[in-house]
Each structure stands twice: as structure tokens, then as C-alpha cells.
Amino acid sequence: MLVRTAVAQIPISWNIPGNLSEITRVVEACADNDLMVFPEGALSGYGADLTPLSRLNPAELEAAITELAEVAARTGVHVICGSLIPDAGQWWNASLVFAPEGERHTYRKINLAMNERGVLAAGSALPVHRLALPAGEVTVGTQICREIRFPEQWQHLARCGAQMLVYLTNAANPAEPYGVWRSHLISRAAENQRWVLSANVADPATHCPTMIVSPRGEVVAETAGGEPAVLRAVIDTGGAGDWYLGQRRHDVIDARYLGSV
């Protein structure tokens, strides 16, 4: 099955209307795509310093979420976008999926970064999302930023049927070597034989590329730096497979999922 995809590397601030305006502009410019991906915290804002979170207006954010759902419906594009979200008296780092027909899906980051601990709540589930695209149904799993370091989470999503693994990050730390996270993304794609769509913030200090990687570990598209960019590719979900996952030695080592449904 062929899926038209776009992965956006955009600037992100703590200004919700400004973020929504930029996301809307990019979606409308790429409305011939089936699926669009935006970085971690793209709607709410995000940064290594989370103190601005105390000044975010939950009502303003909820209105922006509603408006982004309307953008997806108007353009006919499935939108996957990162945002901090308030719920049950706590803030969470989440991936929000907006389907044109109005259906929504949420993934809440389970493995928090050090700056998030004590500020954000951690999720407890690794769901996959089934999306009804024009060519047929596709199953997607999402991971966020630091979770690139935990391959067992990605493998669980692949075992649950994810054909595409979507990665949202806000990785702009000049102390981190650039090539390490790029290598991780290629490994996550090749070891699971899944497409990986990676969206990072547009920032000169980025240490993780925005890119699209095939189930063979081939880099299909990649940004050259930290400038705003949109990568577009038609991907064949039929390239995903279980050749390697099916050869695991369960009699020697195995992993069990203990998260919530």
C-alpha cells in the first residue's frame, strides 16, 4: 500500500497561537499528503527549561487542539503532532493523532527525560493507532524523544502490528554528538523492518535529523541542518516485515509487556 507522507521540521516556541499558525500553514501547503508528522511539543511549546509550562493557558491549548482537529478535517490529512497536554490535574508529554473523519488518538510518553521528571506525569501504555488512509488501513506506533534509547519499546510496537514508527523529538542540545541519534533511528528502522518517520524542531543546535528511513535502514529523505524544512515521500507499507522479529530465540530471552491496555 502506498502512503503519501510529509515530515515537518518547524520552529517551536511557547506561543500556542504562533505554533498553531505555523502547523496550519504547513498542513495546508502539503494537503495532498495522506499523513503529516510534526515534532515533540509542536503545538504547546517545549524546551529543556519547562518553567514556562506554568504560564500555559489550558483553555487556550484545548481550543488550539480543537482547531487543529478541524484543520485535519478540512484538508483531509491525518496529522500527528506533539504537544504537552493537561489532564487529571497533571501535564503530560503526548503525541496527538487527528484523523480527517474526526477520530483522535493519544500516546503519552512513558520514559520521561530528566528535565521532565517531577514536572510531567509518565504514561503507562504503548498503543498502536489504526488509521484509515485513502489507500487502506495503516497501523502506526509513536515514540517521543528520549525513547529513542529504548529499543524494546519500538520492538513492542512492531510486534503489535505497527507498519510505521513515528518519532517526535525536540532535540537541540549542542553537547550531544549529532551522529548518535541518527544511527539510532536507522537501527530502529532496520532491526524492526519498519518505516521510521522522524520529526525534529528547527533549531541550529539540533543533534537529531528530521528524516524518513525505510525498513531496510535506507535513508529516503533527510534535512541538511536545523532550518525549517518539509520532507515528502511516498512509502510502500508492504516493505514492512517480520523476517528478523520472527527469528527471536524465546527459549533464551524474552520480553513481556506489563503496561496498561
C-alpha positions in Angstrom: 0.0 0.0 0.0 1.4 3.4 -1.0 1.1 6.2 1.5 2.0 9.9 0.8 3.8 11.3 3.8 5.3 14.6 4.9 7.5 15.2 7.9 7.9 18.8 9.1 10.9 20.4 10.8 9.5 23.7 12.2 10.4 26.3 14.8 8.6 25.9 18.1 8.0 28.5 20.9 5.9 28.7 24.0 3.4 30.8 21.9 0.4 28.5 21.2 -1.3 30.7 18.6 2.0 31.1 16.8 2.7 27.3 16.8 -0.8 26.6 15.6 -0.4 29.1 12.8 2.8 27.5 11.6 1.4 24.0 11.8 -1.7 25.0 9.9 0.3 26.8 7.2 2.4 23.6 6.6 -0.6 21.3 6.6 -2.4 23.5 4.1 0.7 23.7 1.9 1.0 19.9 1.9 -2.7 18.9 1.8 -2.1 16.4 -1.0 -0.5 14.1 1.5 -2.2 11.3 3.5 -0.1 11.7 6.7 1.8 14.6 8.2 4.2 14.5 11.2 5.2 17.4 13.4 7.8 17.5 16.3 7.5 17.0 20.0 5.7 19.9 21.7 5.0 21.5 18.4 1.6 22.8 19.5 2.1 23.7 23.1 5.7 24.6 23.0 8.6 22.7 24.6 12.2 23.2 25.8 14.9 22.0 28.1 13.6 24.5 30.6 10.0 23.7 31.4 9.3 26.6 33.7 7.2 28.4 31.0 4.7 25.5 31.4 3.4 27.2 34.5 2.2 30.1 32.3 0.4 28.0 29.6 -3.3 28.5 29.5 -5.0 25.1 29.4 -8.2 26.6 27.8 -6.1 28.2 25.0 -4.4 24.9 24.4 -7.6 23.0 24.3 -9.0 25.5 21.8 -5.9 25.0 19.6 -6.3 21.2 19.8 -9.9 21.6 18.6 -8.8 23.9 15.8 -6.1 21.5 14.7 -8.6 18.7 14.5 -10.7 21.0 12.2 -7.6 21.6 10.0 -7.2 17.8 9.6 -10.9 17.5 8.7 -10.8 20.4 6.2 -7.6 19.3 4.4 -8.3 15.5 4.6 -4.8 14.9 6.1 -4.0 12.7 9.1 -1.9 14.9 11.4 0.4 13.5 14.1 1.6 16.3 16.3 3.4 16.6 19.6 2.1 18.6 22.5 2.1 18.9 26.2 -1.4 18.3 27.4 -3.2 18.9 30.8 -5.3 16.1 32.2 -6.4 14.9 35.7 -4.5 17.8 37.3 -1.2 16.9 35.7 0.7 17.7 32.5 1.8 15.0 30.0 4.1 14.9 27.0 1.9 13.5 24.3 1.6 12.6 20.6 -1.8 13.6 19.2 -3.2 11.9 16.1 -6.0 13.8 14.3 -7.9 11.9 11.6 -9.9 13.8 8.9 -13.1 12.0 9.9 -12.8 13.3 13.5 -11.3 10.4 15.3 -8.4 11.2 17.7 -5.6 9.0 19.2 -3.2 9.9 22.0 0.1 8.5 23.1 1.6 9.7 26.4 5.4 9.4 26.7 6.3 6.6 29.1 10.0 7.2 29.5 10.5 10.8 30.6 13.6 12.9 30.2 15.4 14.0 33.3 14.1 17.6 33.0 10.6 16.3 32.7 10.6 14.2 35.9 8.7 15.8 38.7 7.1 18.2 36.2 5.3 15.9 33.9 3.4 12.7 34.5 4.5 9.5 32.7 2.2 7.4 30.6 1.8 3.6 31.1 0.8 2.3 27.8 2.3 1.6 24.3 -0.7 1.7 21.9 -0.7 1.4 18.2 -3.1 3.5 16.1 -5.0 2.2 13.1 -5.6 4.9 10.6 -8.0 4.8 7.6 -6.0 6.3 4.8 -7.2 6.7 1.2 -5.4 3.5 0.0 -6.5 1.5 3.1 -5.7 1.0 6.7 -2.3 1.6 8.2 -1.1 0.9 11.7 1.2 3.4 13.4 3.2 3.5 16.6 4.7 6.6 18.2 7.7 7.3 20.3 8.9 10.6 21.8 12.5 12.0 22.1 14.4 10.1 24.9 12.6 6.9 24.0 15.0 6.5 21.0 17.3 5.0 23.7 14.9 2.1 24.5 14.7 -0.3 21.5 12.4 -2.7 23.4 9.6 -0.2 23.3 9.9 0.1 19.5 10.0 -3.6 19.1 6.8 -4.0 21.1 5.1 -1.6 18.7 6.3 -3.6 15.7 5.2 -6.8 17.3 1.7 -5.2 17.8 1.5 -4.6 14.1 2.8 -1.1 13.5 3.9 -0.7 9.9 5.3 2.8 10.6 7.1 4.0 13.7 6.7 7.8 14.1 9.3 9.6 16.2 8.7 13.1 17.6 11.5 15.0 19.2 12.7 18.4 20.3 16.4 17.5 20.3 18.6 20.6 20.2 21.5 20.1 22.6 24.9 21.2 21.4 26.5 18.8 23.9 25.2 15.8 22.1 27.1 14.3 19.1 24.9 14.5 16.0 25.6 11.1 14.5 24.5 9.0 17.5 20.7 9.7 17.3 20.8 9.4 13.5 22.3 6.0 13.9 19.7 5.0 16.5 16.9 5.9 14.0 18.4 3.8 11.3 18.8 0.9 13.7 15.2 1.2 14.9 14.0 1.0 11.3 16.3 -1.9 10.2 16.1 -4.0 13.3 12.3 -3.9 13.3 11.9 -3.8 9.5 9.6 -0.8 9.8 9.3 2.7 8.3 10.6 5.4 10.6 9.4 9.0 10.2 11.4 11.3 12.4 10.4 15.0 13.1 12.6 17.4 15.0 12.5 21.1 15.9 14.0 23.6 13.5 17.0 24.8 15.6 20.7 25.5 14.8 21.7 23.3 17.8 19.8 20.2 16.6 21.6 16.8 17.2 18.9 14.6 15.6 17.9 14.7 12.0 14.4 15.0 10.6 14.3 12.1 8.2 12.4 9.2 6.7 14.0 5.7 6.9 12.9 2.6 5.1 12.5 -0.9 6.7 15.9 -1.8 5.2 17.6 1.1 7.0 17.9 3.2 3.9 17.6 7.0 4.5 14.9 8.0 1.9 14.9 11.7 2.9 16.8 13.8 5.4 17.3 17.5 6.3 20.7 19.0 5.9 20.6 21.1 9.1 18.4 23.0 11.6 16.5 25.2 9.2 12.7 24.8 8.6 12.0 22.1 6.1 9.4 19.6 5.0 10.4 16.1 3.8 7.9 14.4 1.5 8.0 10.7 0.3 5.6 8.1 -1.0 6.3 5.0 1.1 5.2 1.4 0.5 3.9 -0.1 3.7 4.4 -3.5 2.1 8.1 -3.1 2.8 7.5 -3.8 6.5 8.1 -7.3 7.6 8.8 -9.7 10.4 11.8 -11.6 9.0 14.1 -10.7 11.9 11.5 -10.4 14.6 10.3 -13.9 13.7 13.7 -15.4 14.4 13.9 -14.3 18.0 15.1 -17.0 20.5 12.2 -17.1 23.0 13.9 -20.1 24.7 16.9 -17.9 25.5 15.5 -14.4 26.1 12.0 -13.0 26.0 10.2 -9.7 26.9 6.8 -9.3 28.4 4.6 -6.2 28.1 3.4 -5.0 31.5 1.8 -1.7 30.6 -1.8 -0.9 30.6 -4.0 -1.7 27.6 
